[in-house]
Amino acid sequence: MPRLVSPIMGTTVSFDVRDPEVPDELLAIALDALRLLERRFSPFDLQSEVSRYGRGEIEGSDMSPELVEILSACERLRHESGGAFDPWGHRPDRRFDPSGFVKGWAADRAAFVLKAGGAKDFMINLGGDVICAGEPAPGLHWQVGIRHPTDPGAVALVLAVRDGAVATSGQYERPDHLRDARTGGLPGVWDSFSVVAPNLELADALATTGFALGLEGPAFVIAHGGLVAAIRNNRLWTSPELNRARTDPIAIERLAADHLATSAPIM
């Protein structure tokens, strides 16, 4: 059963395919697809299409259909979030950066490569954001761990996922990388904000937006078809439907049961 791990997008991607008939070469093709998208849409590559667009060097018919798709999705999120999600406003330098959408969008395209090549049961983990397809073994779900935001060696929550995706936003690795575009300030409510959705494009976008929205975040995510697991001050809030995916009713390590809630944020 083929596996592959590689650095990419400033982080690491891992492929875990459980279909024994899938060749190793298919994972290499999926990785190449990710690398191509990184070159085209990375805000950290000064010659990428995203960077050139941000500097005003391309517009209109000069833009690729993929960039048009990215811009349309980001504008929709900006409008629906009241400006909390805005690729022009998340970075301290206000440089155009649609990474909060592009990362999940690109991973979904790598998953499409695997599915087109015959893979049915696999996991893709791109920097802690995860796509789960099928089953790791007959009758089982993929186990997705959510890192504890204040204890790097601890797992805060374990989710059982089949044919879905999980994305997490937080400030614990890069404290200033994500700002509330409405104010330019750092979001101050959640230490960690995770979303389960049908695909990683949606999960990643909702996690970024929900984290920036603060107390409004869970309602926004639920209204847009996601499930929420958010942590603040060692207290967990989950949307009620998410409890079906939890493999342990008290999965926050070293926390008392009365710190768990299923209907509203605990502040």
MARLUMDO-149432 format. One line per 5 residues: for each residue x negated, y, z negated of C-alpha. Coordinates in steps of 0.001 Angstrom, whole numbers, plus 524288, in hexadecimal, padded with zeros to 5 digits. Layout:
N
X,Y,Z; ...
***
This chain:
267
80000,80000,80000; 7F906,80C3B,804CD; 7F53C,81795,7FC0C; 7EDF0,82417,7FF16; 7E946,82FA2,7F6D5
7E376,83C12,7FC7C; 7E0FE,84A4F,7F8DD; 7E9D6,853EF,7FFFA; 7F07A,86121,7FE19; 7E7E9,8643A,7F26D
7ECB3,85804,7EB76; 7EDA0,8495F,7EE21; 7F736,84119,7F5BB; 7F953,832A3,7F36C; 800F0,82903,7FBBF
805DB,81C44,7F5DD; 80CC7,813B6,7FFDE; 812C5,806DE,7FB53; 81678,8017E,808C6; 80C25,7F6F1,80B11
80D88,7F77B,819CF; 80A3C,80604,81AC1; 7FC2E,80808,81F97; 7F268,810D2,818A3; 7F196,818D6,82514
7FF62,81DFB,822DF; 7FB38,8248A,8162A; 7EFD4,82AE9,81D3D; 7F955,83030,8276F; 80221,835BF,81CC1
7F64A,83C0C,8163E; 7F20B,84202,82331; 7FFB8,847B8,824B5; 7FE63,84E29,8175F; 7F0F6,85374,81ABA
7F61E,8594C,82754; 80113,8602A,81FFB; 7F755,864F9,815DD; 7EEF1,86B26,82077; 7FAB4,8719E,826A8
801F7,87670,81AB1; 7F84A,8781A,80F81; 7F83A,885FD,809DB; 7EA3A,88371,80577; 7E53D,88153,8135A
7E386,88EF1,81917; 7E54E,889BF,826F0; 7F1A7,881D6,82461; 7FE6C,885AE,82AC9; 8040C,8896C,81D8B
7F883,89274,81A95; 7F905,898C9,827EF; 807A2,89AEF,8265D; 80561,8A0F9,81905; 7FBBC,8AAA1,81EFC
8057D,8AE31,829A0; 7FD73,8A836,8348B; 80858,89F9B,839EC; 816F0,8A17C,83B0A; 822AC,89DE1,8433F
81FB0,8947C,84E45; 811A9,892F4,84989; 8166D,88B34,83DBD; 81777,87C7C,83E3E; 824D5,8761D,83C1D
81F92,870A8,82F4F; 81BF4,87E23,82A40; 82953,88334,82E2E; 82F5E,877F4,82684; 826F2,87B18,81A95
82A3F,88993,81B1D; 838C0,886BC,81C85; 838C0,87D8A,810CA; 8310B,88739,80875; 83A23,89261,80C12
845EA,88A2C,80864; 83FCD,8870F,7FB34; 83C3B,89554,7F929; 84A32,8997C,7FBB9; 850A8,88ED6,7F3A2
84775,890BD,7E80D; 84954,89F68,7E7A6; 83B0C,8A153,7EB15; 83524,89870,7E09F; 82FAA,88FF8,7EB8D
82868,89857,7F562; 81C17,89416,7FCB1; 817D0,8A251,7FCBA; 818DB,8A3B2,7EE05; 813E4,8977D,7E718
8055A,89A9E,7E798; 7FF11,8A54C,7DF55; 7F995,8AB88,7EBC1; 80701,8AACE,7F27D; 800F5,8A37C,7FDD8
80A62,89B52,805F0; 80A7C,88D9D,80031; 8158E,88402,8033C; 80EC7,878C2,7FC19; 81A75,87707,7F311
821D4,87205,7FEEB; 81732,86D25,8081B; 810FE,86325,7FF02; 81D58,85AEB,7FDD6; 820FF,85D71,80BFD
813CF,8582F,81084; 81474,84C3E,807B0; 821DD,848D8,80D24; 81BF4,848CD,81AB5; 8115D,83F68,81652
81C34,836C6,810E1; 822F3,83746,81E26; 81662,83242,82474; 81662,826A9,81B1E; 824B1,823AA,81D87
82309,824C1,82C45; 817F5,81AE8,82B32; 8207E,8110D,8242C; 81DDE,8140B,815D0; 829E9,812C8,80D30
8246E,811C9,7FF56; 81A58,81C06,7FBE3; 81686,82752,7F314; 80F6B,833CD,7F6F3; 809B9,83BF5,7EBE6
80507,8495D,7F050; 7FF3C,85089,7E4C3; 80952,84B3C,7DB45; 814EF,84D1D,7E452; 81A24,83FE3,7E855
82206,83993,7F344; 827BF,82C29,7F032; 82D2D,8237E,7FAF1; 83368,8165B,7F8A4; 82E1D,80DFD,7ED94
82097,80A87,7E855; 825A4,7FC8F,7E6BB; 83304,7F64A,7E8CC; 83CF6,7FB92,7DF34; 833D6,805C2,7D943
83324,81491,7D9F0; 826DA,81CAC,7DB5B; 8223C,82232,7CE47; 81F0A,830B5,7CF0A; 81863,836C9,7C353
819D1,84546,7C021; 80DB4,84AB2,7B999; 80F41,850BF,7AC2A; 80CEC,85F66,7AE34; 804B5,86175,7A1F9
7FDDD,85440,7A0FE; 7F6FA,85067,7ADAE; 7F546,8427C,7A8EC; 803A8,84046,7A5E6; 80F68,83CFC,7AE3F
81B5A,84507,7AAAA; 82582,83D60,7B219; 8264A,83167,7BAC7; 83070,830F2,7C595; 8351C,82528,7CD3B
83699,82964,7DB69; 83ABF,82291,7E7D0; 83BBC,829FB,7F4BF; 8398C,83763,7EEE3; 82F37,84169,7EB68
82A33,84842,7DF3A; 8233D,8556E,7DED0; 81E38,85D14,7D31A; 81AB5,86B5D,7D14F; 8135F,870B3,7C59F
8087A,879B5,7C11C; 8001A,86FD2,7B9E1; 7F5F8,86D86,7C4B0; 7F586,87ADB,7CB68; 7FB71,8848A,7C1BF
7FD60,88FA3,7CB7E; 8003B,88890,7D843; 80EF3,88A6C,7D847; 81614,89714,7D547; 82433,89B4C,7D4D7
824B9,8A2B5,7E1A7; 82F78,8AB89,7DC59; 8268E,8B18C,7D224; 818C9,8AD52,7D5A1; 81788,8A7D9,7C7DE
814A9,89A26,7C365; 820C3,891D4,7C0B5; 8219B,890CB,7B205; 82C1B,886BE,7AF0B; 827DC,8790E,7B323
81AED,8723F,7B0A9; 81E92,86805,7BAB6; 829E1,86748,7C451; 82C53,85AA7,7CBD8; 83681,857E5,7D63D
83B63,84B24,7DBFC; 84144,84C66,7E99F; 84392,843FA,7F5BD; 8370A,848DB,7FC39; 82AB7,84FFD,7F7FA
82D36,85BE6,8007D; 83954,85EB1,7F854; 83389,85A51,7EB50; 82762,862CF,7ECF1; 82F02,86ED5,7F111
838C4,86D41,7E5EB; 82E13,86AE9,7DBCF; 826EA,87741,7DFF4; 83370,87F3A,7E02A; 83918,8799A,7D3AE
82C83,87BFB,7CC4A; 82C0F,88A28,7D0DC; 83A6C,88C52,7CD6A; 83867,888BF,7BF23; 8452C,88695,7B7D7
84CA9,88789,7C49D; 84450,87CCB,7CA97; 84B95,87073,7C684; 858C1,87559,7CB5E; 85291,87980,7D850
84C61,86C32,7DA4D; 858A8,8649E,7D6DA; 860B5,86D26,7E00F; 8573D,869C3,7EB04; 857B9,85B0F,7E8F6
84C2B,858CF,7DFED; 84AA5,852C4,7D272; 8429E,859A7,7C803; 83928,855F1,7BD37; 83399,8625F,7B72F
82ACC,863D8,7AB49; 82814,86F4D,7A261; 82159,86F44,79531; 82186,86057,794BF; 83018,85FE6,79713
83675,8597A,7A2B9; 842A9,85D2A,7AA53; 84825,8542A,7B4BE; 853ED,85524,7BD80; 85DA2,84AB9,7B91A
85C85,842C3,7C593; 84DD6,8417F,7C3C8; 84FAE,838D8,7B7DD; 852EB,82DAC,7C116; 84506,82E7F,7C662
83E3A,82EF3,7B93B; 83799,8225C,7B574; 8365C,82609,7A71F; 840BE,82DD0,79FBD; 8361F,83417,7976F
82B16,83553,7A137; 824FF,841E0,79C22; 81980,83D09,79464; 818DF,84078,785FF; 825AD,847F9,78656
8319A,84582,77E05; 83E59,8416D,7847B; 84518,84DF4,78032; 83C0C,85579,78943; 842B6,84F6B,79520
84E8C,85578,79BAA; 85734,851BA,7A707; 85FEF,85D66,7A928; 858E2,86A57,7A6EB; 84B38,86FDE,7A526
845DC,86FD1,79751; 83E4B,87C1B,7943B
***
